[in-house]
Amino acid sequence: MRLGRSFGRAGVRQGRWYVRMARGRRPDRNPLRRRSDRVETYLLAGLFVVSAAGAPFAAQAASHAAYAAALRAEQAQVAASHQVRAVLTQDAGTSFYGYTVVSYVPAQATWTSVTGVKHSGQVMAPTGSQRGTAVTVWTDAAGDLISPPLVPSQVTGRADLAATGAIAGIGLFCLCGVAVVRQILNRRRLAAWDADWEVTARTWNRQR
């Protein structure tokens, strides 16, 4: 029982590291706290406040910008794209990805562009489609196959991704700022400790 209580108390002490850290960072008149410690506390607190306050605005601005850009891209793609019917000239086979049957496979087909020019090539068709089956494809004005234009869910997804990226970027900026501040102040502390040690060592040598 005593051993279990000892381990429990040790776990409680180790689990309160954040309390000790906060206590060491709080502003007070402790004579043992150096000026660099107070400067570090204020700078880290300022970085945290700026990051926490700026994250919502940055996320909103990035989301709006990405949404507007994706919406313009969608409109441009829709204006330059044309939906036509392609007729398979061969049966679409079956393809496996691991142990799963792939829903769409490439198959040879022919289609006519909006200008009346006939084209042939491989299109994506449902697995097992027979020859003569018509599938819908997207082409440009020349009749070449292109990717489908963006859909509203993709436009919204780009906006959400931009917002998440903005928040992650601000968090990374805050972490880099903390690392730079600590690096600079630690160098100053080491220099101060070296200077104090030189003075203390001379005093000890004279006493000896």
C-alpha positions in Angstrom: 0.0 0.0 0.0 2.8 2.4 0.9 4.5 1.7 -2.4 1.3 2.3 -4.3 0.8 5.6 -2.5 4.4 6.7 -3.2 3.9 6.0 -7.0 0.6 7.9 -6.9 2.1 10.9 -5.2 5.0 10.9 -7.7 2.6 10.8 -10.6 0.7 13.7 -9.2 3.9 15.7 -8.8 5.0 14.9 -12.3 1.5 15.7 -13.6 1.7 19.2 -12.2 4.6 20.4 -14.3 2.4 22.9 -16.1 1.6 24.5 -12.7 5.3 24.9 -11.9 5.9 26.3 -15.4 3.0 28.8 -15.0 4.2 29.8 -11.5 7.7 30.4 -12.9 6.4 32.6 -15.7 4.0 34.8 -13.7 5.0 38.4 -13.2 6.0 39.3 -9.6 8.8 40.9 -7.6 10.7 37.7 -7.0 14.4 38.9 -6.6 15.6 35.6 -8.1 13.8 36.1 -11.3 16.0 37.8 -13.9 15.1 40.5 -16.2 15.4 38.1 -19.2 12.9 35.8 -17.6 10.4 38.7 -17.4 11.1 39.7 -20.9 10.6 36.1 -22.1 7.3 35.9 -20.2 6.0 39.1 -21.8 7.1 38.2 -25.3 5.7 34.7 -25.2 2.4 36.0 -23.8 2.3 38.6 -26.5 2.9 35.9 -29.2 0.1 33.8 -27.8 -2.3 36.7 -27.6 -1.5 37.8 -31.2 -1.8 34.3 -32.6 -5.1 33.6 -30.7 -6.6 36.9 -31.8 -5.4 36.8 -35.4 -6.2 33.1 -36.1 -9.9 33.7 -36.7 -9.4 36.7 -38.9 -6.7 35.0 -40.9 -8.8 31.8 -41.4 -11.8 33.8 -42.5 -9.7 35.9 -45.0 -8.0 32.8 -46.4 -11.3 31.0 -46.7 -13.0 33.9 -48.5 -10.0 34.3 -50.9 -9.8 30.6 -51.7 -13.6 30.4 -52.2 -13.6 33.3 -54.6 -10.7 31.9 -56.5 -12.2 28.4 -56.7 -15.6 29.9 -57.8 -13.9 31.8 -60.6 -12.1 28.7 -61.7 -15.3 26.7 -61.6 -17.1 29.3 -63.8 -14.2 29.5 -66.3 -14.1 25.7 -66.5 -17.8 25.4 -67.0 -17.6 28.1 -69.8 -14.8 26.3 -71.6 -16.1 22.7 -71.1 -18.7 20.8 -73.0 -20.5 17.6 -72.1 -20.9 15.1 -74.9 -21.9 11.5 -75.3 -19.2 8.9 -76.1 -20.1 5.4 -77.5 -17.9 2.5 -76.4 -16.4 0.6 -79.3 -15.3 -2.3 -77.1 -16.4 -3.9 -73.9 -15.2 -2.4 -70.6 -13.3 -5.0 -68.7 -13.0 -5.6 -64.9 -10.1 -4.2 -62.9 -9.1 -4.9 -59.3 -7.4 -2.7 -56.8 -6.2 -5.1 -54.2 -9.3 -7.1 -53.3 -11.8 -4.4 -54.5 -13.3 -4.1 -57.9 -12.7 -0.7 -59.5 -15.9 1.1 -60.5 -14.5 2.7 -63.7 -12.0 1.4 -66.2 -10.6 2.8 -69.4 -12.3 1.7 -72.6 -12.1 2.6 -76.3 -14.9 4.9 -77.5 -15.8 7.5 -80.1 -17.5 10.9 -79.7 -18.3 14.0 -81.7 -17.3 17.5 -80.5 -19.6 20.4 -80.4 -18.1 21.6 -83.7 -19.1 18.3 -85.4 -15.6 16.7 -85.5 -15.5 13.0 -84.7 -12.9 11.8 -82.2 -11.8 8.4 -80.8 -9.8 7.4 -77.7 -10.0 5.9 -74.3 -12.7 7.1 -71.8 -13.5 6.0 -68.3 -16.6 3.7 -68.4 -18.4 1.7 -65.7 -16.9 -1.7 -65.1 -18.6 -4.4 -67.3 -20.1 -1.9 -69.8 -20.7 -3.5 -73.1 -19.9 -2.2 -76.6 -22.3 0.4 -77.8 -22.9 1.8 -74.3 -23.0 5.6 -74.1 -21.1 7.4 -71.4 -20.9 11.1 -70.7 -17.5 12.8 -71.1 -16.2 16.4 -70.9 -14.3 18.0 -73.8 -13.0 21.4 -74.7 -14.0 23.4 -77.8 -11.6 21.3 -80.0 -13.2 18.0 -78.8 -10.2 16.8 -76.7 -11.0 15.1 -73.4 -10.5 17.2 -70.2 -11.2 16.8 -66.5 -14.7 17.7 -65.3 -15.1 21.2 -63.9 -15.2 21.8 -60.2 -18.3 21.1 -58.3 -19.7 23.2 -55.4 -18.4 20.7 -52.8 -14.9 21.0 -54.2 -15.2 24.8 -54.1 -16.2 24.6 -50.5 -13.5 22.1 -49.7 -10.8 24.4 -51.1 -12.1 27.2 -48.8 -12.1 24.9 -45.8 -8.6 23.7 -46.6 -7.4 27.3 -46.9 -8.8 28.2 -43.5 -7.2 25.2 -41.9 -3.9 26.1 -43.6 -4.1 29.6 -42.3 -4.6 28.4 -38.7 -1.8 25.9 -39.1 0.5 28.7 -40.5 -0.2 31.0 -37.6 0.5 28.2 -35.1 3.8 27.4 -36.9 4.6 31.1 -36.8 4.0 31.2 -33.1 6.2 28.2 -32.5 9.0 29.6 -34.5 8.7 32.9 -32.7 8.9 31.1 -29.3 12.0 29.2 -30.5 13.7 32.4 -31.7 12.9 34.3 -28.5 14.2 31.5 -26.3 17.3 31.0 -28.4 18.2 34.7 -28.2 17.5 35.0 -24.5 19.3 31.8 -23.7 22.4 33.2 -25.4 22.2 36.3 -23.3 21.7 34.2 -20.1 24.8 32.1 -20.9 26.8 35.2 -21.5 25.6 36.7 -18.2 26.4 33.4 -16.4 29.9 33.4 -17.9 30.5 37.0 -16.7 29.2 36.2 -13.2 31.4 33.1 -13.0 34.5 35.0 -13.9 33.9 37.5 -11.1 33.0 34.7 -8.6 36.0 32.6 -9.6 38.4 35.5 -9.0 36.9 36.0 -5.5 37.2 32.4 -4.6 40.8 32.3 -5.8 41.8 35.3 -3.7 40.1 33.7 -0.7 42.0 30.5 -1.2 
